[in-house]
Amino acid sequence: STNDSITLKYGAQYIGKRQDAEMKKFRANRLGQFIHWGLYSIPGGEWNGTTYLGAAEWLANFAKIPNATWDSLQYQFNPNKFNAVQWAKMAKASGFKYVTITTKHHEGFCLWPSEFTEFDIENTPYKKDLLKEFVDAYTEAGIDVYFYYSILDWHHKDWRYDIKNQADSLAFSKYFEFAKNQLLELQQKYPEVKGFWFDGTWDASWKKNGKYSYDIQKALKEVNPNVIVNSRLRADDFGSRHFDSNGNLMGDYQSGYERYLPAKNDTLITKIDWEACMTIPVNQWGYHKDWSLSHVKSANEILELIVKTVSLGGNFLLNYGPKGDGTFRNEELEISNSIGNWMSKYADKVIYYGDYANLKPQDWGYYVKNTNSGKFYGVVFNLPLSKLLKIELPNGKKLKVVNFETEKLEYHHHDKMGYFISLPENTPNEPFIFEILME
Ligand code: JFZ
C-alpha cells in the first residue's frame, strides 16, 4: 500500500496476491482435507469414565491431566490399521486436491521421527515414519501435502505463555530454536511439502516476538521460495496478528476464518487469498467418541459452506479426526462419499478454479466464475417454491443464454437489469448448477 504510516521491521514481507505457479495451484485446488491426528485420538474426549463436551484435542488441557500421564499415551499410540494408500484414495474420491495434517498439535507429540525430541512416533509401539507413509501416498495420488504445526507446545519445557523476566526470555529463545529446527527438518525430510499451516500463535510470548514469526517465514522461504505459509503464523513489531499494523496481510493467505465464513456480500475478502477451516460437528477437530453432543453438519450443509467460500474467492479445509487405530469413523466416510459424488459431477465447473464472479448476491445460492474456462455459474441451494430464479446483471450487460444440464432455460425481464429464469418442473434433488452467458 502507498500510505503506510508506520515503519515496521517485522511487517508483511511483500504486498499483494502472489502470482507464481505454486500459489496459482493452491488457489485452483480450492478444496482441502484437514487431518487432526495425535495422542488425543486415543482417549477421544473421554478420561476416567467421563466424556467431555469440549474439543477432544484439548482434553489434556481442560481435564487438567498431568503432563506425565498424558505423555505416556505415547506408549499406546499404535495405529496398526493405518493404511496411507487407502486414506489417499478416500481423499481423492471425496474431491480433495490438497491435505493439511497435524505434524505436531498443542500436546507436542510429533508424527514424524524428529531429531529434536523423543516425544515422537519413533518412540511409540508403531515406530515407523508414519508421516512419510502419509506424504508418499497422498503425493502419489496427486494430492498436495501441507503441514500443520502448533507453535504453542504443552510438552516442551522451554515453552512460555508470556515473557515476564530474563529467564522467560532465554527459555523462549531456546523454544524458538527448537521450533525452527523442527520446521527445517520437516522441509528437508519431506521435500514434497507445499506449505505450512501454523497454529497456537495467540499467546503473549509469541505476540511480543514478531521477529520470531518473521524469521520462521523467512527461513522456510530460503529453503523453498515458493513455500506457502498461512497468516496465522505471524505477529508484527506491535503484536498485530494476520495483518500488520499498516493493514497488510502477513503470510501468503489469510487463515482467520475458523468454523465461520465471511458474509455473502463481503467484497473486501475477495481481494486477498484466504482459506476457511471447518469441523463437521460444532467444534471437534481431533477424534471424539460421541458426536451426539453437538449438531453434526449434513453433506448438503457442508457443500453450501464450500460453494459459499469459493464464491468469495477462498479455499476450504474440511476437517477429519481419525481414530487412534488409524481408521475413520463411519460418519466421516459417509460424508466423504456424498461430497465425492457431488464433486464428481460439479467440481470441475464450480469448485476447482472457482472464483468470485462479481455479480449481485441472490437468495437462491451463489455465483462462481471459473477462471479456467471463463464461464459463469449459479449454484442453487435454496430452491424458490415459485421455481423462478432472480438474477441481476451489472450495468450494460444483457443475459443471452441460460444452460441447465442439456437444456436452455427460458427467462424474462422483471426490470432494466433483472431477469427471472424459469426452472423446469423437475429439478435435481441436490444442490445444482446453471450456466449464464452474458453479452
Ligand atoms: C485452533 C486449535 O486450538 C484447535 O485445536 C484446532 O487445531 C484449530 C484448527 O485451531 O483453534 C483455534 C484457532 C483459532 C481460532 C479459534 C480456535 N480463532 O482464530 O478464532
Residues whose N, C-alpha, C, O or C-beta is under 5 A from the ligand:
A	BS01	JFZ	E57 D199 G256 E258 W285
